[in-house]
Amino acid sequence: MNQNLNVSAKTFVQVINEGRQKQSDLYGKWFSSKETGEQLIRKAQQYLDAYKKYVEYLEKVVELNPRDLDIELNLSKFDSILKDASPEAREAILSKYRN
């Protein structure tokens, strides 16, 4: 994390007043200047809690084996193909892979 990050009430409000794009670039979310300080803190906490969940999940995703993901992606395509195939075509495909 950036150790030189200066966050104060003043800098936070300055960013809020600079508009949605600046907020999105810095916070990843939008805060309304019409909200009270308490509402802004509560919203920030909600965003932070959600981000922690996202990060926790993504940390586990990057540990997955890419080949396992490829297999699952191909299986989902295979399922889609089988779903739309005639019973005869479905049986022919499945019998090929059973052996």
ZISULLIN-V441923 format. One record per run of one state. SS is the DSSP state (hx for helix, st for strand, lp for the rest). FROM is the first residue (numbers start at 0). LEN is the number of residues. Records with the same first field share a line. If there is no record, write none. Layout:
SS: FROM-LEN, FROM-LEN
This chain:
lp: 0-8, 18-1, 27-9, 61-4, 84-2, 98-1
hx: 8-10, 19-8, 36-25, 65-19, 86-12
